[in-house]
Structure formats: structure tokens, C-alpha cells
């Protein structure tokens, strides 16, 4: 298997995750490192990963370098990026609202991934392809998470900005539910048709 540049960018996005985690906790591990460095550093790394998400897809289409491995790896990298970061945020601010919001977003990603895989087994993956609503949801998530990463310390000024990010994440969770229902509605005629059920191994 020969890896092309878009696939290398996807792999680079995955490799950025442990770097982001280390930077996020760098202040706690090494007290001489300013907390602001940990905040800004983690946010910049997350944003860089999000940019490569757009860039690798653009290059794959522009240069006609799509591959089965790249098509498999890209959504895995996307979901890892969001899930790992939400876990970090919930750990630093263990509020019920953030925990429930994170659970909704991660749960939806798992559910829709399973739905797409099942539809692909039936040769009907195109029915649950990414729609514009899903792209809007993704952009909202990215903005919310960047704000939350920047302001995860506890002083009053940071908390005000944190609440802005938390509100944006709640809106993203709402869009997550909405887009998930859109995908489910598209797949529902197949889901309720017992004759199209694939055999279980």
C-alpha cells in the first residue's frame, strides 16, 4: 500500500493528539510552564489538526488521490480528535452540562459511524453521506472546542469566556442531534425492511 500526501496529513492529524494532550497537561506536570501556554498551545494544536482535516480532503479530491485506506482513516481521525479533546475538557471542568453535551456528541458520532458502516454493507452508503448540516455542526464544534481549550483555567474572566464556549458546544450538540436524525431518516426505509438485513457473522 502506497501512502499519498492526503493520507500522510490524516496520519499527522492522529499523531498530533498525544502532543495536544501533553501540552494541555504541561502546566500540571511542569509547574514552571505558564497555564496560558498550555491553553494556547493545546488550542493551536487542535486547530492545526482541524485545518488538516479540511486540507487532506481538498487535496485528495483536487489531485484525485482518494484511496480506500484514506477513506477509512479520515473519519477515524476526525472522531478521535473531537472525542479525546472532549474528554480532556470534561476532566478539567466536570460539570453535568459539559458531560452530557460531550456524551451526546460522542454518542452521535458512534451511532452514525455504525449506521454508515451498516449501510455500506448493503451498498447504500450514499444515502447517509455527509450533508451540509453535518459540516455546519463540525465547524460549530471546532469553534466551541477552541474557545474552551483557550479558557480552561478558573479565573473569573476566563470563566465568562468559558461559558461562551460551553454555550456554543451546546448549540453544536443540538446540531449533532438534528443532523443525526437527518441521517437516520434517510436510512429508515432500509432499516425497517427486514429483507435487506445482512447476515451476522
Order of alpha helices (4+ residues) and beta strands (2+ residues): alpha-alpha-alpha-alpha-alpha-alpha-alpha
